[in-house]
Amino acid sequence: MSEVNALESRLLSVPNLDSKGDKEEYLNAVFRGEVDFPLANGGMGIDFSGSTFAAEMMNNNAIGSASLSAHGYELLRPGLKIDGKELHEYSAKERIALLEVYNRSSVERIIKEVREKCEYGVFGANIMHIVHHFGSTLEDVIKSGEIDILNIGAGMPNKGFLKRLNEEDAQHIRYEPIVSSVFAARMIMRTALKNDGRIPDAFYVELPTIAGGHLGWLKDDHEHPERFDPNTIYNDMRDMIDGMLEQYGIKKKHIPIIFAGGYAFQDQIESAPGEGVAMATPLLLSQESGMPNETITEQYLNPDIGVITDQMSPTGFWSRRLDTPHTERTDESIKHNVSRCVGCVLENCKYLLGASDVEKDANYCIGHDLSRARFGLPNGTLFVNANIKELRDSGIYERDGELYVPEIKEILHALFRMNAPA
């Protein structure tokens, strides 16, 4: 590889740290704006950014973030026996309890594996508010003492959560809520300031006009992409943050703003406002991600497969994914999924609410379809951002005229030297 260029030097800038004390000092400098904010990866569920992925990011001097939303997905593996019984042989209450057990075991395993590979690297976790086991996962993360940055999305934090992060045992964690608008950021700030809760240490701004997975679009936002101009959002958020701190008599605090969704190539990254960037889909197409190589080459890199954005996810959020089939709604498939429901989003699940209507053309089962993608099975839901065509055309994923799945370090090295294909 050629020598490190300016972009790599700025974004792959986490030093090789020798102790927790060194890491704390470094993170203080990052969040005060005294040193460059390093690249982070998006937390891609279910488990696509797992322990191998996060550790590899950290070993490349970036922030490695693991997805910890429904991370006990192994429970949904077809044919799995739990104490001699298959999942559908347990009651609904028992299945929900089993997911919590699998989640806890998975959190412990992921953290242990990452820290064995990268003891003092900067380790992040991504959790969705909407998942039913959010509270127990949050406690597992806090009590581990090993997570440095916590990204929370898919829902607005309540005052109880923000107070919990203000407790002494959670002070080692930097809190970065995922937002898509100044309105959402303002609501989070107001809730914290009015209730003696934790003020965000940074904001992670995901642009729904191009990001993959679940999107922060409300009402008719998707018809008005101009609402998501990054420079406008950045300037308005800066004004909002400064104004609210002054209103509540809080000493001015530097709160970095990190942009994600569509930042991949050199020119895109260099044009980003804010203090840092994060990326997901380009790194999903790597050897270290949990995505099977065959899924990457045959579907993600297939020029004949387009991208679809709709509200078919049972969470109620818009989402962006590859235009591939999900499990067809039939009496049999609905019965199968409901009998194996582990309550991943429980009361928020539109699939369960519509389970009595086979003809209802809405909502796939996210638990089963996302886990099928992770297992490499047909009809899995494949989340993707909107610039997949640029990635396909870049040549990064080709070698000797054949499709190829590179390592993370190869992808980063290429992206930092290449402008987006026209």
Number of C-alpha atoms within 10 A of each C-alpha: 6 5 7 13 11 11 16 20 13 16 21 23 18 25 16 15 16 11 11 13 11 14 19 16 10 18 21 14 14 17 20 16 14 12 16 18 26 22 24 26 24 29 26 25 24 25 26 26 29 27 26 19 26 34 30 21 28 27 19 20 22 25 29 29 29 34 25 28 27 30 26 23 24 18 23 21 15 14 10 13 11 12 6 8 11 16 23 15 13 15 14 17 11 12 20 19 15 18 24 22 13 16 24 20 14 20 23 13 12 21 22 16 17 24 16 11 16 19 18 22 28 29 26 27 25 23 26 21 20 20 21 21 23 20 12 13 21 20 13 16 23 20 12 14 14 20 21 24 22 23 22 24 22 19 16 18 16 14 19 14 15 22 16 17 22 17 11 8 13 18 15 16 20 21 23 24 25 26 25 26 22 21 13 16 21 16 13 22 20 17 20 22 20 10 13 13 22 22 21 19 20 20 21 27 26 27 25 27 25 20 25 28 23 22 25 24 17 11 7 8 14 18 10 9 13 11 15 19 11 21 13 14 19 22 13 14 19 17 12 17 19 16 13 16 17 12 10 11 10 11 9 12 13 15 19 21 22 24 26 27 23 26 25 27 21 18 15 15 22 13 11 18 17 20 19 20 27 23 22 24 25 24 25 24 27 23 18 24 23 23 21 19 19 12 19 20 17 12 17 26 22 15 12 8 14 15 19 15 22 16 16 19 21 22 24 16 17 20 23 26 21 20 17 16 11 19 18 13 19 13 13 10 14 22 14 13 22 16 16 22 24 29 23 25 22 19 13 16 20 19 24 21 13 16 18 12 15 15 11 11 11 16 22 25 27 22 22 25 21 24 26 23 21 24 18 16 14 14 16 24 27 25 25 25 25 23 19 22 17 15 21 18 15 18 14 20 22 16 11 6 8 8 17 19 22 19 16 21 15 15 18 21 18 17 24 21 16 15 16 17 12 6
